[in-house]
Structures are given as C-alpha cells and as structure tokens.
Amino acid sequence: MLEILYQDEHFVAVNKPSGLMVHPSELTGREGEFAMYQLRDQLGQYVYPCHRLDRATSGVLIFAFSSEMCQQFQELNNENGEVKKEYLSIVRGHLLEGKMLTKDIKNRYDKVYKSAKTYIEPLERVELPIPVGPYQTSRYTLVLSRPYTGKTHQIRLHLRGENHPIIGDRRYGDHRHNNMFLEKFQLDRLWLHAWKYSFVHPLTQKLTEIKAELPSDFKEVLTLIDINYE
C-alpha cells in the first residue's frame, strides 16, 4: 500500500518507493508494477499522474482525480515554474559550494540538447577510509537540488556534468563507487529522493507543501557513512 502524503478533493500525493514505475509507457511497456494502478486500486478511483518521477527515484509523486486538474497542475509546473521541487541525493566527491547549473543536457532518449536549470547545494560532506579506484579514501556529499526545469534525468545529468554523479546511478554514475556501496553496505538503489514539492493550489490559491520523509534504506545508508540527515 502506498503511503499517502496529502489528499484533497482534487489531488493526492504519495511517497513513491524506489523501483516502482509511475505509469506504463512505450519505454516501460505494460508489464510490472505501476504507482498509478496501485493507487487507483487503493482508493477505488482513477488517478492521473501530474508529473514524472524516475523509476529508481523515491519521494513525492502527485496525482489528480481528473484530467482537467492534471492539466492545470502541469501548466503550473511546465510553463510558469510555480511548482517548487527539492531533491536529496548522495553524490561522489565533495561539492564545496552552492551553484546554479544551466548547461544544456541530452539524455539517452533525446536527439538534441535541451536547456535545463538546476540549483545544487551541499548539505554535508564526509570522507571515508575506504579505498575506491586509485584513491585510498572515498568522499561523498549529501546534496540538495532544486530543478527549475523538468527535463528527463535532469538532476542526474547536471550532477554528472559537475563530476559529482549520484551514487547508485547505473546509467550516468561511477560503477566503482556504486559497487562499493553494494559490497560494503549491501544497499543497491539510486540515492535520489524527491523530498518536497510546493505549489499554489490552482483552485484554492493556497500554498500547498508536500514532504516525503526519507525512506528507511536512505536513512540507513546515511547513518552508515556518518552523514547527519536530520
């Protein structure tokens, strides 16, 4: 059963676990588990996904109860930038300062580069006495990311472009560090979590803020690498 973070007569938000797909598509096919169908069965009501969230990413996922409200939310998200999003991730290396990233990106599905904008900020850094590759220690940073555009894999690509790939990212990450986390901690996932969405409700005009607590595996790995997540 999906954890419900927020619900009114127009929207419902859940805390999507890592590994669960949002909805069927040409890329995913129709086989497997989908949050849209699980929530439909859980509530006994059809739901419309308002935005994307990578299969491997956990956190806030918002649905509408009608296609009209879904469209209104997407207009806020895509055109006006009125949906504020914050993500937490564990990345390779020490990110030393906050910065705005504006480099155009191209993911594996796109044929052209697209403009993208993400603010990244280090929350806590750690150096572990664990050799990885040619180095005798390994460095990591807990990063807060605020994407201002909504391109596919945007945060993952922007962080990789800064030489700080997200740990557990099998597509854009560093396999040596991914393997170390798996072998040392027996934890294997993309360490990226959508922890907060805020927006002005299109009908009530009230500021709506939805937060998703870090899942237990994310808390566990932060504890294991001695990063404070409170």
NORHUVEN-V578744 format. One record per helix or strand of 2 or more residues. SS is the DSSP state (hx for helix, st for strand). FROM is the first residue (numbers start at 1). LEN is the number of residues. If there is no record, write none. Layout:
ss: <SS | SS>
from: <FROM | FROM>
len: <LEN | LEN>
//
This chain:
ss: <st | st | hx | st | st | hx | st | st | st | st | hx | hx | st | st | hx>
from: <3 | 11 | 35 | 48 | 58 | 67 | 84 | 99 | 118 | 138 | 154 | 175 | 192 | 207 | 216>
len: <5 | 6 | 9 | 2 | 7 | 14 | 9 | 3 | 11 | 10 | 8 | 11 | 9 | 5 | 9>
//
